[in-house]
Amino acid sequence: MIDKRESEIEQWYRQYHQTIYKYIVVLVKDPQQAEDLTHETFVKAYKNFDRFRRDSSPKTWLFRIAHNVTVDYIRKMKPIQLFNEVFRNKGEQGLSAEEIFIIKENSEELFVALSELKDSYKQVILLRKVKGFSIEETALILNCSESKVKATMFRAMKALKEKLKKEVKFYEYG
């Protein structure tokens, strides 16, 4: 017999699996690793179900877990592994289905510019603009103040705009 925990986690998985996966894949740039981290997110949610105080939405709580799982993964990677993960696909012609989907969804120029931003900028833009979380929810997910989210968002959007301007100039004059 399925208990309340299993039932609710299964429902959340159906609702949020894809959106959490897309968030993680942009951060780690590896579709298989993103799938593993997404799975780990839901395993942690299951194990910590009793800790969910319901003072935020399940989506916000799950993204907080996904964020922490992803940051832990990135921290654990040795510098050479991180280098290889970031640069291994440069120059390869074939893209995975997941990468093609993400590029189509966000446009190639935006995806490239976003992936070049520093992690804190990338995280805030993904959560606020792509995933539609409020400032308050984003602060909860990233474990920081709302004013930090606002300031980071302002700087991130400015940096993204500059990157996109450089891309346009490159394509127009390059």
KEMI-350137 format. One record per atom (N, C-alpha, C): residue in three letters; x, y, z. Coordinates in steps of 0.1 Angstrom, whole numbers, padded with zeros to 4 digits, always signed. Last residue first. Layout:
ALAXYZ ...
END
This chain:
GLY+0316+0401-0375 GLY+0326+0390-0375 GLY+0326+0383-0387 TYR+0295+0418-0375 TYR+0307+0423-0380 TYR+0318+0412-0381 GLU+0273+0404-0366 GLU+0271+0414-0376 GLU+0284+0418-0383 TYR+0283+0386-0347 TYR+0276+0380-0359 TYR+0274+0391-0370 PHE+0295+0404-0329 PHE+0303+0394-0335 PHE+0296+0389-0348 LYS+0272+0419-0321 LYS+0283+0426-0328 LYS+0292+0415-0335 VAL+0258+0398-0308 VAL+0252+0405-0319 VAL+0263+0412-0328 GLU+0276+0392-0287 GLU+0273+0382-0297 GLU+0267+0388-0309 LYS+0276+0416-0273 LYS+0289+0412-0279 LYS+0286+0401-0290 LYS+0250+0416-0264 LYS+0254+0427-0273 LYS+0267+0422-0280 LEU+0251+0394-0247 LEU+0243+0393-0259 LEU+0246+0404-0269 LYS+0267+0404-0227 LYS+0272+0392-0234 LYS+0264+0391-0247 GLU+0251+0425-0218 GLU+0264+0428-0224 GLU+0269+0416-0232 LYS+0230+0410-0207 LYS+0227+0420-0218 LYS+0240+0423-0225 LEU+0243+0397-0187 LEU+0237+0389-0198 LEU+0234+0398-0210 ALA+0249+0418-0170 ALA+0260+0410-0176 ALA+0255+0402-0188 LYS+0223+0427-0163 LYS+0233+0436-0170 LYS+0244+0428-0177 MET+0214+0405-0150 MET+0207+0409-0163 MET+0216+0419-0170 ALA+0232+0404-0128 ALA+0231+0393-0138 ALA+0225+0397-0151 ARG+0226+0427-0115 ARG+0239+0426-0120 ARG+0239+0415-0131 PHE+0199+0421-0107 PHE+0202+0434-0115 PHE+0215+0432-0122 MET+0203+0397-0093 MET+0194+0397-0105 MET+0198+0410-0114 THR+0217+0407-0071 THR+0223+0397-0080 THR+0216+0397-0094 ALA+0198+0423-0060 ALA+0210+0429-0064 ALA+0217+0420-0074 LYS+0177+0404-0054 LYS+0175+0416-0062 LYS+0188+0422-0068 VAL+0191+0387-0037 VAL+0185+0382-0049 VAL+0183+0393-0059 LYS+0197+0404-0016 LYS+0208+0398-0024 LYS+0203+0393-0037 SER+0172+0409-0007 SER+0179+0420-0012 SER+0191+0415-0020 GLU+0165+0384+0004 GLU+0158+0389-0008 GLU+0165+0400-0015 SER+0194+0364+0013 SER+0183+0374+0015 SER+0177+0378+0002 CYS+0196+0328+0007 CYS+0202+0341+0009 CYS+0190+0351+0011 ASN+0191+0302-0003 ASN+0195+0304+0011 ASN+0203+0318+0012 LEU+0181+0296-0027 LEU+0195+0299-0027 LEU+0200+0302-0013 ILE+0154+0293-0020 ILE+0161+0282-0027 ILE+0176+0284-0026 LEU+0148+0317-0008 LEU+0147+0305+0000 LEU+0155+0294-0007 ALA+0151+0335-0030 ALA+0159+0336-0018 ALA+0159+0324-0009 THR+0131+0325-0046 THR+0144+0324-0050 THR+0154+0325-0038 GLU+0108+0333-0031 GLU+0111+0319-0033 GLU+0126+0316-0037 GLU+0111+0361-0032 GLU+0111+0354-0019 GLU+0115+0339-0021 ILE+0109+0366-0059 ILE+0121+0369-0052 ILE+0122+0362-0039 SER+0094+0336-0075 SER+0094+0350-0069 SER+0107+0353-0063 PHE+0102+0318-0104 PHE+0101+0319-0090 PHE+0101+0333-0086 GLY+0104+0311-0132 GLY+0093+0320-0127 GLY+0091+0321-0112 LYS+0123+0299-0147 LYS+0114+0290-0139 LYS+0103+0298-0132 VAL+0135+0321-0160 VAL+0131+0309-0167 VAL+0121+0301-0160 LYS+0137+0342-0140 LYS+0132+0344-0154 LYS+0128+0332-0161 ARG+0145+0330-0115 ARG+0136+0341-0116 ARG+0129+0342-0130 LEU+0162+0307-0121 LEU+0151+0306-0111 LEU+0141+0317-0113 LEU+0180+0318-0140 LEU+0172+0306-0143 LEU+0160+0305-0133 ILE+0191+0340-0126 ILE+0183+0342-0139 ILE+0174+0330-0142 VAL+0203+0327-0105 VAL+0193+0337-0102 VAL+0184+0339-0115 GLN+0222+0311-0118 GLN+0212+0305-0109 GLN+0200+0315-0107 LYS+0238+0330-0132 LYS+0231+0320-0139 LYS+0220+0314-0131 TYR+0250+0344-0110 TYR+0241+0351-0120 TYR+0232+0341-0127 SER+0265+0323-0098 SER+0254+0330-0090 SER+0245+0338-0100 ASP+0282+0315-0120 ASP+0272+0306-0114 ASP+0261+0313-0107 LYS+0287+0339-0146 LYS+0292+0332-0134 LYS+0280+0325-0127 LEU+0279+0330-0180 LEU+0278+0339-0168 LEU+0283+0331-0156 GLU+0277+0313-0201 GLU+0290+0319-0199 GLU+0290+0328-0186 SER+0251+0305-0203 SER+0261+0295-0198 SER+0275+0301-0195 LEU+0240+0328-0215 LEU+0237+0324-0201 LEU+0247+0314-0195 ALA+0251+0326-0241 ALA+0254+0338-0232 ALA+0251+0334-0217 VAL+0239+0302-0249 VAL+0254+0304-0249 VAL+0257+0315-0239 PHE+0212+0309-0247 PHE+0217+0297-0240 PHE+0232+0299-0238 LEU+0210+0330-0265 LEU+0207+0332-0251 LEU+0213+0321-0242 GLU+0216+0317-0289 GLU+0224+0329-0284 GLU+0222+0331-0269 GLU+0196+0297-0292 GLU+0210+0294-0290 GLU+0218+0305-0284 SER+0167+0296-0273 SER+0174+0302-0284 SER+0189+0300-0281 ASN+0152+0280-0256 ASN+0158+0293-0251 ASN+0165+0301-0261 GLU+0143+0257-0270 GLU+0135+0264-0260 GLU+0140+0278-0257 LYS+0165+0250-0286 LYS+0153+0254-0292 LYS+0144+0262-0283 ILE+0183+0243-0265 ILE+0186+0253-0274 ILE+0174+0259-0281 ILE+0169+0221-0253 ILE+0172+0233-0245 ILE+0175+0245-0254 PHE+0168+0203-0275 PHE+0156+0208-0269 PHE+0158+0221-0261 ILE+0196+0199-0278 ILE+0188+0204-0289 ILE+0175+0210-0284 GLU+0202+0186-0253 GLU+0208+0199-0257 GLU+0200+0206-0268 GLU+0186+0163-0256 GLU+0183+0172-0245 GLU+0189+0186-0248 ALA+0198+0150-0277 ALA+0184+0154-0278 ALA+0181+0165-0268 SER+0231+0162-0282 SER+0222+0153-0277 SER+0208+0158-0279 LEU+0248+0170-0312 LEU+0243+0174-0299 LEU+0233+0163-0295 GLY+0278+0168-0331 GLY+0266+0161-0327 GLY+0261+0166-0313 GLN+0302+0182-0333 GLN+0291+0185-0342 GLN+0278+0180-0337 GLU+0325+0196-0310 GLU+0317+0184-0315 GLU+0305+0188-0322 GLY+0334+0220-0301 GLY+0339+0215-0314 GLY+0332+0203-0319 LYS+0332+0210-0268 LYS+0335+0221-0277 LYS+0340+0215-0290 ASN+0328+0191-0249 ASN+0319+0190-0261 ASN+0322+0202-0271 ARG+0347+0196-0229 ARG+0348+0183-0237 ARG+0339+0183-0249 PHE+0346+0218-0211 PHE+0352+0219-0225 PHE+0352+0207-0233 VAL+0333+0210-0187 VAL+0330+0222-0194 VAL+0334+0223-0208 GLU+0346+0186-0181 GLU+0331+0186-0183 GLU+0327+0199-0191 ASN+0373+0194-0178 ASN+0369+0184-0189 ASN+0354+0185-0191 PHE+0370+0211-0156 PHE+0376+0216-0168 PHE+0371+0207-0180 LEU+0362+0192-0137 LEU+0353+0203-0140 LEU+0357+0209-0154 GLN+0384+0176-0136 GLN+0372+0170-0140 GLN+0362+0181-0145 ILE+0402+0194-0125 ILE+0405+0189-0139 ILE+0392+0183-0144 PRO+0391+0200-0099 PRO+0393+0210-0109 PRO+0395+0205-0124 LYS+0367+0175-0089 LYS+0381+0179-0089 LYS+0382+0190-0101 MET+0336+0180-0074 MET+0344+0177-0086 MET+0358+0182-0085 LYS+0324+0190-0052 LYS+0331+0177-0051 LYS+0340+0174-0063 ARG+0310+0212-0062 ARG+0321+0214-0052 ARG+0330+0202-0051 ILE+0291+0200-0078 ILE+0301+0209-0084 ILE+0313+0211-0074 TYR+0276+0187-0058 TYR+0282+0179-0068 TYR+0293+0188-0075 ASP+0266+0209-0043 ASP+0275+0198-0036 ASP+0282+0191-0047 VAL+0250+0221-0062 VAL+0262+0228-0057 VAL+0271+0218-0050 THR+0231+0200-0065 THR+0239+0205-0077 THR+0252+0212-0072 VAL+0219+0200-0040 VAL+0225+0187-0046 VAL+0235+0191-0057 ASN+0209+0226-0038 ASN+0219+0221-0029 ASN+0227+0209-0034 HIS+0191+0226-0060 HIS+0202+0236-0059 HIS+0213+0231-0050 ALA+0173+0206-0051 ALA+0180+0205-0064 ALA+0193+0214-0064 ILE+0163+0218-0028 ILE+0170+0206-0027 ILE+0179+0204-0039 ARG+0151+0240-0040 ARG+0161+0242-0029 ARG+0169+0230-0028 PHE+0132+0227-0055 PHE+0143+0235-0062 PHE+0154+0238-0052 LEU+0115+0217-0035 LEU+0123+0208-0044 LEU+0134+0215-0051 TRP+0105+0241-0025 TRP+0113+0232-0016 TRP+0121+0222-0025 THR+0092+0251-0047 THR+0102+0259-0041 THR+0111+0250-0033 LYS+0073+0230-0050 LYS+0082+0233-0061 LYS+0094+0241-0056 PRO+0057+0231-0027 PRO+0066+0220-0029 PRO+0076+0222-0040 SER+0060+0265-0013 SER+0054+0255-0022 SER+0063+0243-0023 SER+0065+0269+0023 SER+0067+0273+0009 SER+0060+0263+0000 ASP+0058+0258+0045 ASP+0057+0272+0046 ASP+0061+0278+0032 ARG+0059+0230+0048 ARG+0049+0236+0040 ARG+0047+0251+0041 ARG+0081+0217+0059 ARG+0071+0224+0068 ARG+0059+0231+0061 PHE+0096+0188+0055 PHE+0089+0198+0047 PHE+0078+0205+0055 ARG+0104+0167+0070 ARG+0110+0181+0073 ARG+0104+0192+0065 ASP+0094+0145+0060 ASP+0088+0150+0073 ASP+0094+0163+0076 PHE+0110+0141+0037 PHE+0096+0145+0036 PHE+0090+0151+0048 ASN+0135+0132+0033 ASN+0133+0143+0042 ASN+0119+0149+0042 LYS+0134+0111+0015 LYS+0140+0109+0028 LYS+0137+0120+0038 TYR+0122+0125-0007 TYR+0115+0114+0000 TYR+0120+0112+0014 ALA+0142+0144-0012 ALA+0129+0148-0009 ALA+0121+0137-0002 LYS+0162+0126-0020 LYS+0164+0134-0007 LYS+0151+0140-0003 VAL+0151+0116-0043 VAL+0154+0107-0032 VAL+0155+0115-0019 PHE+0150+0140-0058 PHE+0137+0134-0054 PHE+0139+0123-0043 THR+0177+0145-0062 THR+0168+0155-0056 THR+0156+0148-0050 GLU+0186+0122-0075 GLU+0190+0124-0062 GLU+0182+0134-0054 HIS+0174+0128-0100 HIS+0170+0116-0093 HIS+0173+0118-0078 THR+0189+0150-0106 THR+0175+0152-0105 THR+0169+0140-0097 LEU+0214+0138-0108 LEU+0212+0148-0098 LEU+0197+0151-0096 ASP+0210+0122-0131 ASP+0214+0116-0118 ASP+0211+0126-0107 GLU+0205+0142-0150 GLU+0194+0132-0147 GLU+0197+0125-0134 ALA+0229+0154-0150 ALA+0217+0162-0146 ALA+0206+0152-0143 GLN+0245+0134-0161 GLN+0248+0139-0147 GLN+0235+0146-0142 GLN+0234+0134-0187 GLN+0233+0122-0178 GLN+0236+0126-0164 PRO+0239+0161-0196 PRO+0226+0156-0195 PRO+0225+0143-0186 ASP+0258+0185-0185 ASP+0260+0171-0188 ASP+0246+0165-0186 LYS+0259+0211-0174 LYS+0263+0209-0188 LYS+0265+0195-0192 VAL+0252+0220-0149 VAL+0263+0210-0150 VAL+0267+0207-0164 LEU+0233+0240-0154 LEU+0244+0243-0145 LEU+0255+0233-0146 VAL+0215+0229-0172 VAL+0222+0242-0176 VAL+0234+0244-0167 VAL+0206+0208-0158 VAL+0215+0205-0169 VAL+0222+0218-0174 ILE+0190+0219-0137 ILE+0203+0213-0134 ILE+0212+0211-0146 TYR+0168+0229-0152 TYR+0176+0238-0144 TYR+0190+0232-0141 LYS+0159+0205-0163 LYS+0164+0215-0172 LYS+0172+0226-0164 TYR+0151+0191-0139 TYR+0162+0186-0148 TYR+0167+0197-0157 ILE+0130+0207-0131 ILE+0142+0206-0123 ILE+0154+0201-0131 THR+0112+0202-0152 THR+0117+0216-0150 THR+0129+0216-0141 GLN+0108+0174-0151 GLN+0114+0180-0163 GLN+0120+0194-0160 HIS+0097+0171-0124 HIS+0109+0164-0129 HIS+0116+0171-0140 TYR+0073+0181-0116 TYR+0084+0190-0115 TYR+0097+0183-0121 GLN+0051+0163-0118 GLN+0049+0177-0120 GLN+0062+0185-0123 ARG+0061+0138-0111 ARG+0054+0140-0124 ARG+0053+0155-0128 TYR+0070+0144-0086 TYR+0080+0140-0096 TYR+0073+0142-0110 TRP+0047+0150-0072 TRP+0057+0160-0074 TRP+0066+0157-0085 GLN+0036+0124-0072 GLN+0029+0135-0079 GLN+0039+0146-0082 GLU+0056+0110-0057 GLU+0053+0106-0071 GLU+0046+0117-0079 ILE+0053+0124-0033 ILE+0065+0125-0040 ILE+0063+0121-0055 GLU+0026+0116-0026 GLU+0029+0130-0028 GLU+0042+0132-0036 SER+0030+0088-0023 SER+0020+0094-0032 SER+0023+0108-0036 GLU+0049+0086-0003 GLU+0052+0081-0017 GLU+0042+0087-0027 ARG+0035+0098+0018 ARG+0048+0103+0014 ARG+0050+0099+0000 LYS+0012+0082+0022 LYS+0011+0096+0018 LYS+0024+0102+0012 ASP+0019+0049+0009 ASP+0016+0059+0019 ASP+0016+0073+0014 ILE+0006+0022-0008 ILE+0013+0034-0010 ILE+0009+0044+0001 MET+0008-0012+0000 MET+0000+0000+0000 MET+0009+0013+0000 
END
